Amino acid sequence: MFENIIATNVSDVISMWQALSYASTAGLLGFVISLTYIKTGRVSKNFARTLVVLPILVCVVMVAVNGNLGASVAVLGAFSLVRFRSIQGTAREIGYIFFDMTIGITCAIGEITLAIIITVIVCVIHFVMNVTSYAQSKADCKNLRVTIPENLDYIDIFDDIFDRYTLEHKQMYVKTTNMGSMYEISYDIRLKEEKKEKEFIDEIRTRNGNLTVVCGRCDNNELEEL
């Protein structure tokens, strides 16, 4: 039975011109996917370019393997090495990688019409979610870094101020600074009213002895939780 499966796959030989047409279609659809990625959120230049090339490579690999068991094992090993030497991306980027690979595989098996339909449907979904701000918080996240003297207990020192001015707050880290004589505390916060940011910072300064307070947007390159 196992030999029959391999034999059936090997007999389905694809000509070079067919393979080139499949790869070209995968590249065009990858370009559409890349444009969707650029227009619907934060953009990484290198990642946007990779989205154009990736479906071509996946398509060519699938066509080249074409039922060859040894080649399949070699490709699996190569992808495993790439996986363990790469940095984890955001949930959005991982989703686009799977999108790209799906289109590359679909083109490789000759289902060009299906690949085009899937690309259009998924891209439209991305645009609709972007326009409607689906699952996006109403208040923007900000990072607050506060310096306090070492003699203050940082556990709940600002809780009453946070309750009055923020929708939510989360302590991210605490580190010592100035040769260990001070603490720097980092919070992710969402303000109830943006126009009261100065009033909020003034109350923090009153509590921390007028030491450094930094309030700004959260890092856009921070990795999202999956």
ZADO-1210 file (C-alpha; in nm, 4 decimals, padded with zeros to 6 digits):
<atoms>
<atom x="00.0000" y="00.0000" z="00.0000" code="MET" pos="1"/>
<atom x="00.2783" y="00.2441" z="00.0972" code="PHE" pos="2"/>
<atom x="00.4665" y="00.1666" z="-00.2257" code="GLU" pos="3"/>
<atom x="00.1498" y="00.2268" z="-00.4262" code="ASN" pos="4"/>
<atom x="00.1055" y="00.5747" z="-00.2779" code="ILE" pos="5"/>
<atom x="00.4631" y="00.6713" z="-00.3691" code="ILE" pos="6"/>
<atom x="00.4320" y="00.5220" z="-00.7155" code="ALA" pos="7"/>
<atom x="00.1104" y="00.7134" z="-00.7791" code="THR" pos="8"/>
<atom x="00.2713" y="01.0439" z="-00.6796" code="ASN" pos="9"/>
<atom x="00.5862" y="00.9848" z="-00.8862" code="VAL" pos="10"/>
<atom x="00.3807" y="00.9064" z="-01.1962" code="SER" pos="11"/>
<atom x="00.2203" y="01.2499" z="-01.1799" code="ASP" pos="12"/>
<atom x="00.5175" y="01.4223" z="-01.3408" code="VAL" pos="13"/>
<atom x="00.4885" y="01.7983" z="-01.3895" code="ILE" pos="14"/>
<atom x="00.6638" y="01.9603" z="-01.6851" code="SER" pos="15"/>
<atom x="00.9091" y="02.2442" z="-01.6316" code="MET" pos="16"/>
<atom x="00.6736" y="02.4952" z="-01.7952" code="TRP" pos="17"/>
<atom x="00.3887" y="02.3868" z="-01.5707" code="GLN" pos="18"/>
<atom x="00.6115" y="02.4252" z="-01.2670" code="ALA" pos="19"/>
<atom x="00.7158" y="02.7740" z="-01.3792" code="LEU" pos="20"/>
<atom x="00.3545" y="02.8764" z="-01.4347" code="SER" pos="21"/>
<atom x="00.2576" y="02.7485" z="-01.0883" code="TYR" pos="22"/>
<atom x="00.5515" y="02.9327" z="-00.9273" code="ALA" pos="23"/>
<atom x="00.4732" y="03.2538" z="-01.1168" code="SER" pos="24"/>
<atom x="00.1119" y="03.2421" z="-01.0030" code="THR" pos="25"/>
<atom x="00.2264" y="03.1808" z="-00.6458" code="ALA" pos="26"/>
<atom x="00.4547" y="03.4850" z="-00.6726" code="GLY" pos="27"/>
<atom x="00.1726" y="03.7080" z="-00.7983" code="LEU" pos="28"/>
<atom x="-00.0567" y="03.5928" z="-00.5192" code="LEU" pos="29"/>
<atom x="00.2290" y="03.6446" z="-00.2720" code="GLY" pos="30"/>
<atom x="00.2547" y="04.0041" z="-00.3955" code="PHE" pos="31"/>
<atom x="-00.1177" y="04.0515" z="-00.3285" code="VAL" pos="32"/>
<atom x="-00.0732" y="03.9063" z="00.0199" code="ILE" pos="33"/>
<atom x="00.2227" y="04.1368" z="00.0822" code="SER" pos="34"/>
<atom x="00.0168" y="04.4429" z="-00.0215" code="LEU" pos="35"/>
<atom x="-00.2589" y="04.3327" z="00.2152" code="THR" pos="36"/>
<atom x="-00.0049" y="04.3029" z="00.4966" code="TYR" pos="37"/>
<atom x="00.1277" y="04.6547" z="00.4223" code="ILE" pos="38"/>
<atom x="-00.2178" y="04.8157" z="00.4088" code="LYS" pos="39"/>
<atom x="-00.3709" y="04.6528" z="00.7189" code="THR" pos="40"/>
<atom x="-00.1288" y="04.7157" z="01.0055" code="GLY" pos="41"/>
<atom x="00.2247" y="04.7779" z="01.1253" code="ARG" pos="42"/>
<atom x="00.4819" y="04.6936" z="00.8606" code="VAL" pos="43"/>
<atom x="00.8253" y="04.5318" z="00.8560" code="SER" pos="44"/>
<atom x="01.0043" y="04.5986" z="00.5255" code="LYS" pos="45"/>
<atom x="01.1908" y="04.2664" z="00.5230" code="ASN" pos="46"/>
<atom x="00.8817" y="04.0690" z="00.6193" code="PHE" pos="47"/>
<atom x="00.6742" y="04.2356" z="00.3441" code="ALA" pos="48"/>
<atom x="00.9371" y="04.1377" z="00.0874" code="ARG" pos="49"/>
<atom x="00.9561" y="03.7839" z="00.2246" code="THR" pos="50"/>
<atom x="00.5819" y="03.7423" z="00.1741" code="LEU" pos="51"/>
<atom x="00.6335" y="03.7894" z="-00.2014" code="VAL" pos="52"/>
<atom x="00.9100" y="03.5283" z="-00.2280" code="VAL" pos="53"/>
<atom x="00.7909" y="03.2646" z="00.0217" code="LEU" pos="54"/>
<atom x="00.4992" y="03.1158" z="-00.1794" code="PRO" pos="55"/>
<atom x="00.7295" y="03.0780" z="-00.4832" code="ILE" pos="56"/>
<atom x="00.9826" y="02.8824" z="-00.2783" code="LEU" pos="57"/>
<atom x="00.7154" y="02.6650" z="-00.1160" code="VAL" pos="58"/>
<atom x="00.5625" y="02.5922" z="-00.4572" code="CYS" pos="59"/>
<atom x="00.8988" y="02.4981" z="-00.6122" code="VAL" pos="60"/>
<atom x="00.9886" y="02.2728" z="-00.3175" code="VAL" pos="61"/>
<atom x="00.6536" y="02.0938" z="-00.3390" code="MET" pos="62"/>
<atom x="00.6928" y="02.0401" z="-00.7134" code="VAL" pos="63"/>
<atom x="01.0534" y="01.9234" z="-00.6756" code="ALA" pos="64"/>
<atom x="00.9698" y="01.6722" z="-00.4000" code="VAL" pos="65"/>
<atom x="00.6719" y="01.5264" z="-00.5909" code="ASN" pos="66"/>
<atom x="00.6492" y="01.2023" z="-00.3937" code="GLY" pos="67"/>
<atom x="01.0234" y="01.1482" z="-00.3406" code="ASN" pos="68"/>
<atom x="01.0515" y="01.0148" z="00.0161" code="LEU" pos="69"/>
<atom x="01.4206" y="01.1009" z="00.0564" code="GLY" pos="70"/>
<atom x="01.3716" y="01.4571" z="-00.0659" code="ALA" pos="71"/>
<atom x="01.0734" y="01.4972" z="00.1666" code="SER" pos="72"/>
<atom x="01.2820" y="01.4013" z="00.4713" code="VAL" pos="73"/>
<atom x="01.5620" y="01.6389" z="00.3648" code="ALA" pos="74"/>
<atom x="01.3192" y="01.9290" z="00.3223" code="VAL" pos="75"/>
<atom x="01.1615" y="01.8554" z="00.6617" code="LEU" pos="76"/>
<atom x="01.5058" y="01.8690" z="00.8239" code="GLY" pos="77"/>
<atom x="01.5895" y="02.1985" z="00.6519" code="ALA" pos="78"/>
<atom x="01.2644" y="02.3603" z="00.7674" code="PHE" pos="79"/>
<atom x="01.3288" y="02.2362" z="01.1228" code="SER" pos="80"/>
<atom x="01.6688" y="02.4089" z="01.1275" code="LEU" pos="81"/>
<atom x="01.5142" y="02.7340" z="01.0041" code="VAL" pos="82"/>
<atom x="01.2433" y="02.7110" z="01.2720" code="ARG" pos="83"/>
<atom x="01.4858" y="02.6792" z="01.5631" code="PHE" pos="84"/>
<atom x="01.7165" y="02.9564" z="01.4389" code="ARG" pos="85"/>
<atom x="01.4414" y="03.2116" z="01.3842" code="SER" pos="86"/>
<atom x="01.2929" y="03.4663" z="01.6251" code="ILE" pos="87"/>
<atom x="00.9300" y="03.4244" z="01.7196" code="GLN" pos="88"/>
<atom x="00.7130" y="03.6716" z="01.5348" code="GLY" pos="89"/>
<atom x="00.3830" y="03.8316" z="01.6244" code="THR" pos="90"/>
<atom x="00.0565" y="03.6434" z="01.5887" code="ALA" pos="91"/>
<atom x="-00.0192" y="03.8536" z="01.2800" code="ARG" pos="92"/>
<atom x="00.3115" y="03.7680" z="01.1114" code="GLU" pos="93"/>
<atom x="00.2777" y="03.3962" z="01.1879" code="ILE" pos="94"/>
<atom x="-00.0719" y="03.4062" z="01.0378" code="GLY" pos="95"/>
<atom x="00.0638" y="03.5617" z="00.7179" code="TYR" pos="96"/>
<atom x="00.3381" y="03.2979" z="00.6976" code="ILE" pos="97"/>
<atom x="00.0766" y="03.0199" z="00.7108" code="PHE" pos="98"/>
<atom x="-00.1305" y="03.2129" z="00.4552" code="PHE" pos="99"/>
<atom x="00.1697" y="03.2320" z="00.2206" code="ASP" pos="100"/>
<atom x="00.2576" y="02.8659" z="00.2631" code="MET" pos="101"/>
<atom x="-00.1025" y="02.7579" z="00.2025" code="THR" pos="102"/>
<atom x="-00.1111" y="02.9484" z="-00.1267" code="ILE" pos="103"/>
<atom x="00.2277" y="02.8081" z="-00.2302" code="GLY" pos="104"/>
<atom x="00.1147" y="02.4504" z="-00.1625" code="ILE" pos="105"/>
<atom x="-00.2203" y="02.5030" z="-00.3359" code="THR" pos="106"/>
<atom x="-00.0452" y="02.6366" z="-00.6477" code="CYS" pos="107"/>
<atom x="00.2024" y="02.3467" z="-00.6410" code="ALA" pos="108"/>
<atom x="-00.0758" y="02.0894" z="-00.6730" code="ILE" pos="109"/>
<atom x="-00.2207" y="02.2774" z="-00.9691" code="GLY" pos="110"/>
<atom x="-00.5293" y="02.4208" z="-00.7957" code="GLU" pos="111"/>
<atom x="-00.4731" y="02.7718" z="-00.9304" code="ILE" pos="112"/>
<atom x="-00.8393" y="02.8753" z="-00.9226" code="THR" pos="113"/>
<atom x="-00.8713" y="02.7638" z="-00.5610" code="LEU" pos="114"/>
<atom x="-00.5539" y="02.9536" z="-00.4673" code="ALA" pos="115"/>
<atom x="-00.6888" y="03.2746" z="-00.6235" code="ILE" pos="116"/>
<atom x="-01.0266" y="03.2377" z="-00.4499" code="ILE" pos="117"/>
<atom x="-00.8663" y="03.1724" z="-00.1091" code="ILE" pos="118"/>
<atom x="-00.6310" y="03.4702" z="-00.1530" code="THR" pos="119"/>
<atom x="-00.9188" y="03.7047" z="-00.2370" code="VAL" pos="120"/>
<atom x="-01.1363" y="03.5816" z="00.0511" code="ILE" pos="121"/>
<atom x="-00.8647" y="03.6024" z="00.3182" code="VAL" pos="122"/>
<atom x="-00.7362" y="03.9414" z="00.1968" code="CYS" pos="123"/>
<atom x="-01.0900" y="04.0829" z="00.2028" code="VAL" pos="124"/>
<atom x="-01.1308" y="03.9519" z="00.5599" code="ILE" pos="125"/>
<atom x="-00.8076" y="04.1298" z="00.6622" code="HIS" pos="126"/>
<atom x="-00.9230" y="04.4582" z="00.5053" code="PHE" pos="127"/>
<atom x="-01.2668" y="04.4359" z="00.6693" code="VAL" pos="128"/>
<atom x="-01.1152" y="04.3693" z="01.0143" code="MET" pos="129"/>
<atom x="-00.8732" y="04.6594" z="00.9659" code="ASN" pos="130"/>
<atom x="-01.1458" y="04.9056" z="00.8581" code="VAL" pos="131"/>
<atom x="-01.3826" y="04.8026" z="01.1394" code="THR" pos="132"/>
<atom x="-01.0994" y="04.7956" z="01.3999" code="SER" pos="133"/>
<atom x="-01.2099" y="04.4468" z="01.4985" code="TYR" pos="134"/>
<atom x="-01.0981" y="04.3494" z="01.8548" code="ALA" pos="135"/>
<atom x="-00.8985" y="04.6729" z="01.8900" code="GLN" pos="136"/>
<atom x="-00.9034" y="04.8443" z="02.2275" code="SER" pos="137"/>
<atom x="-01.0661" y="05.1868" z="02.2377" code="LYS" pos="138"/>
<atom x="-00.7861" y="05.3356" z="02.4458" code="ALA" pos="139"/>
<atom x="-00.4265" y="05.3273" z="02.3265" code="ASP" pos="140"/>
<atom x="-00.1713" y="05.1471" z="02.5381" code="CYS" pos="141"/>
<atom x="00.1030" y="05.3593" z="02.6945" code="LYS" pos="142"/>
<atom x="00.4213" y="05.2681" z="02.8737" code="ASN" pos="143"/>
<atom x="00.4840" y="05.4469" z="03.2030" code="LEU" pos="144"/>
<atom x="00.8272" y="05.4385" z="03.3679" code="ARG" pos="145"/>
<atom x="00.8564" y="05.5822" z="03.7166" code="VAL" pos="146"/>
<atom x="01.1702" y="05.6272" z="03.9276" code="THR" pos="147"/>
<atom x="01.1283" y="05.6052" z="04.3068" code="ILE" pos="148"/>
<atom x="01.3730" y="05.6121" z="04.6016" code="PRO" pos="149"/>
<atom x="01.4805" y="05.2759" z="04.7396" code="GLU" pos="150"/>
<atom x="01.3081" y="05.3420" z="05.0741" code="ASN" pos="151"/>
<atom x="00.9586" y="05.3369" z="04.9134" code="LEU" pos="152"/>
<atom x="00.7606" y="05.0142" z="04.8737" code="ASP" pos="153"/>
<atom x="00.6786" y="04.9910" z="04.5025" code="TYR" pos="154"/>
<atom x="00.4185" y="04.7113" z="04.5310" code="ILE" pos="155"/>
<atom x="00.1058" y="04.9284" z="04.5546" code="ASP" pos="156"/>
<atom x="00.2423" y="05.2803" z="04.5858" code="ILE" pos="157"/>
<atom x="00.0463" y="05.4202" z="04.2863" code="PHE" pos="158"/>
<atom x="-00.2639" y="05.1971" z="04.2949" code="ASP" pos="159"/>
<atom x="-00.5056" y="05.4700" z="04.4067" code="ASP" pos="160"/>
<atom x="-00.3811" y="05.7035" z="04.1302" code="ILE" pos="161"/>
<atom x="-00.4146" y="05.4286" z="03.8708" code="PHE" pos="162"/>
<atom x="-00.7703" y="05.3583" z="03.9865" code="ASP" pos="163"/>
<atom x="-00.8684" y="05.7205" z="03.9225" code="ARG" pos="164"/>
<atom x="-00.6947" y="05.7788" z="03.5896" code="TYR" pos="165"/>
<atom x="-00.6582" y="05.4449" z="03.4095" code="THR" pos="166"/>
<atom x="-00.8856" y="05.1824" z="03.2616" code="LEU" pos="167"/>
<atom x="-00.6234" y="04.9181" z="03.3324" code="GLU" pos="168"/>
<atom x="-00.2626" y="04.8947" z="03.4388" code="HIS" pos="169"/>
<atom x="-00.0043" y="04.6197" z="03.4548" code="LYS" pos="170"/>
<atom x="00.3398" y="04.6245" z="03.6137" code="GLN" pos="171"/>
<atom x="00.5900" y="04.4963" z="03.3585" code="MET" pos="172"/>
<atom x="00.9238" y="04.5038" z="03.5422" code="TYR" pos="173"/>
<atom x="01.1220" y="04.6605" z="03.8248" code="VAL" pos="174"/>
<atom x="01.4938" y="04.7334" z="03.8064" code="LYS" pos="175"/>
<atom x="01.7465" y="04.9149" z="04.0219" code="THR" pos="176"/>
<atom x="01.9192" y="05.2284" z="03.8944" code="THR" pos="177"/>
<atom x="02.1633" y="05.4965" z="04.0088" code="ASN" pos="178"/>
<atom x="02.3983" y="05.2421" z="04.1746" code="MET" pos="179"/>
<atom x="02.1081" y="05.0674" z="04.3451" code="GLY" pos="180"/>
<atom x="01.9819" y="05.3776" z="04.5278" code="SER" pos="181"/>
<atom x="01.6615" y="05.3957" z="04.3204" code="MET" pos="182"/>
<atom x="01.4077" y="05.1719" z="04.1504" code="TYR" pos="183"/>
<atom x="01.2678" y="05.2130" z="03.8007" code="GLU" pos="184"/>
<atom x="00.9194" y="05.0626" z="03.7621" code="ILE" pos="185"/>
<atom x="00.7619" y="05.0052" z="03.4212" code="SER" pos="186"/>
<atom x="00.3834" y="04.9817" z="03.3702" code="TYR" pos="187"/>
<atom x="00.1592" y="04.9309" z="03.0687" code="ASP" pos="188"/>
<atom x="-00.1442" y="05.1555" z="03.1168" code="ILE" pos="189"/>
<atom x="-00.4591" y="05.2671" z="02.9365" code="ARG" pos="190"/>
<atom x="-00.5798" y="05.6129" z="03.0361" code="LEU" pos="191"/>
<atom x="-00.9497" y="05.6863" z="03.0800" code="LYS" pos="192"/>
<atom x="-00.9054" y="06.0338" z="02.9287" code="GLU" pos="193"/>
<atom x="-00.6043" y="06.1362" z="02.7204" code="GLU" pos="194"/>
<atom x="-00.6494" y="06.5035" z="02.8092" code="LYS" pos="195"/>
<atom x="-00.5822" y="06.4254" z="03.1766" code="LYS" pos="196"/>
<atom x="-00.2383" y="06.2800" z="03.1099" code="GLU" pos="197"/>
<atom x="-00.0553" y="06.5838" z="03.2562" code="LYS" pos="198"/>
<atom x="-00.2716" y="06.5769" z="03.5681" code="GLU" pos="199"/>
<atom x="-00.1999" y="06.2055" z="03.6029" code="PHE" pos="200"/>
<atom x="00.1779" y="06.2540" z="03.5682" code="ILE" pos="201"/>
<atom x="00.1729" y="06.5439" z="03.8181" code="ASP" pos="202"/>
<atom x="00.0171" y="06.3186" z="04.0802" code="GLU" pos="203"/>
<atom x="00.2797" y="06.0530" z="04.0104" code="ILE" pos="204"/>
<atom x="00.5546" y="06.3147" z="04.0536" code="ARG" pos="205"/>
<atom x="00.4063" y="06.4242" z="04.3853" code="THR" pos="206"/>
<atom x="00.4144" y="06.0655" z="04.5076" code="ARG" pos="207"/>
<atom x="00.7673" y="05.9773" z="04.3858" code="ASN" pos="208"/>
<atom x="00.9401" y="06.2928" z="04.5124" code="GLY" pos="209"/>
<atom x="00.9529" y="06.4648" z="04.1713" code="ASN" pos="210"/>
<atom x="01.1913" y="06.2071" z="04.0275" code="LEU" pos="211"/>
<atom x="01.1893" y="06.1032" z="03.6612" code="THR" pos="212"/>
<atom x="00.8561" y="05.9998" z="03.5054" code="VAL" pos="213"/>
<atom x="00.8410" y="05.8865" z="03.1405" code="VAL" pos="214"/>
<atom x="00.5103" y="05.8231" z="02.9622" code="CYS" pos="215"/>
<atom x="00.4912" y="05.7208" z="02.5973" code="GLY" pos="216"/>
<atom x="00.3444" y="05.4768" z="02.3486" code="ARG" pos="217"/>
<atom x="00.4000" y="05.1060" z="02.3968" code="CYS" pos="218"/>
<atom x="00.6771" y="04.9568" z="02.1832" code="ASP" pos="219"/>
<atom x="00.5306" y="04.8592" z="01.8460" code="ASN" pos="220"/>
<atom x="00.7963" y="04.5910" z="01.8042" code="ASN" pos="221"/>
<atom x="00.7021" y="04.4135" z="02.1254" code="GLU" pos="222"/>
<atom x="00.6101" y="04.0517" z="02.0612" code="LEU" pos="223"/>
<atom x="00.2443" y="03.9673" z="02.0995" code="GLU" pos="224"/>
<atom x="00.1218" y="03.6766" z="02.3067" code="GLU" pos="225"/>
<atom x="-00.0116" y="03.3842" z="02.1064" code="LEU" pos="226"/>
</atoms>
